[in-house]
Amino acid sequence: MVMDKKLGLIVNPIAGIGGRVGLKGSDGAEVQRKALKLGAVRQSLNRAIRALERIEPVDDLEIVTYPGEMGEDAARACGFAPTVIGSIIPGGTTREDTISAAREMLELGVDLLLFAGGDGTARDIYNATGERMVVLGIPAGVKIHSAVHAINPVSAGNLAGSYLQGRTSALREAEVMDVDEEAFRQGFVSAKLYGCLRVPFQRRWLQGRKAPSSPGEQAAMVAIAADVVSRMADDWLYVIGPGTTTRAITARLGLDKTLVGVDVIRAERREGKEAWLGELAAADVNESQLLALLGGRKAKIVVTPIGGQGYIFGRGNQQISPDVLATVGKDNVIVVSTSAKIHSLGGRPLLVDTGDRAVDSMLSGYTNVVSGYNERIVYKVSYC
């Protein structure tokens, strides 16, 4: 039977494994071995399945994919009978496999290449195909700065299905960004633009490119820090997410901050003192360390949205996992952001993409965003 549409599928099996274990990326064999030794669980297969579940298996759709963990497993789990090309070493795939798969799918003339991975995977696909094919990313990495990804796996499936059925025809050039992971682990964000890929365009389903904070927001960050610190309570732990806005909070307490990591602090007001004093309980923690620290303790989580994207969970702070969030609870999440960062979203909601539907649903709704001293913005949080 001649199929009317061909959907290419590439799954990067190791995408995102460094997130919950606090490695801030998954690039490189040594990092991958360390992540697995720390107990990392592969997430990309399940995220690919969640996307494919939104695409109905029909006779006029052919899925072209690589063997086993690179796409075949996800396709078969969703009821498809894919055309399997290429070969891999199970458990030993590399970026060269991704590049080879993308090139072969380009030659086969797939109508859309759907890939599960992060910025490194997007970069590999760009190197293989340039702008010669239409692609769409299922977000499955740690540091997703690129604009080629949907906002979550469900949105990726919705957009892919809409494009294949002809209901979405618009395309746009989306930036492929990647950071130097070694510098990132040292607390330095060095992002580089590698090029653009053509993606189907529906604003409600696509994430934006990460945008840096403006130097002019420093005064607002100081005011936010003053507000948060003034409301701290004795005997509570505060889990402080990554970012320059959250770093202002630890600075007010006289503590250093792991800029791209998650820290845990205690705060107390000493007798006869007006100012709060801070104590670092743990720096640059991973998921298992967080869960151990939180056992039986009262705690709050302080996070700030990613500029230009709006994510508060699921991008760059996967250490604050669904289990951590379920332990702490929605009422103990504090979202902090300058007004400028909120306004830059253009009315788009704050986003959560933890990988757990129940937790994403729990976090959704409306929340108070601390935007200054005694200042709040009521803003929507969404997972779809």
Secondary structure, 3 states (H helix, E strand, C coil): CCCCEEEEEEECCCCCCCCCCCCCCCCCHHHHHHHHHCCCCCCHHHHHHHHHCCCCCCCCEEEEEECHHHEHHHHHHCCCCCEECCCCCCCCCCHHHHHHHHHHHHHHCCCEEEEEECHHHHHHHHHHHCCCCEEEEEECCCCCCCCCEECCHHHHHHHHHHHHCCCCCCEEEEEEEEECHHHHHCCCCCEEEEEEEEEECCHHHECCCCCCCCHHHHHHHHHHHHHHHHCCCCCEEEEECCCHHHHHHHHHCCCCCCCCCCEEEEEEECCCCCCEEEEEEECCCCHHHHHHHHCCCEEEEEECCCCCCCEEECCCCCCCCHHHHHHHCHHHEEEECCHHHHHCCCCCCEEECCCCHHHHHHHCEEEEEEEECCEEEEEEEECC
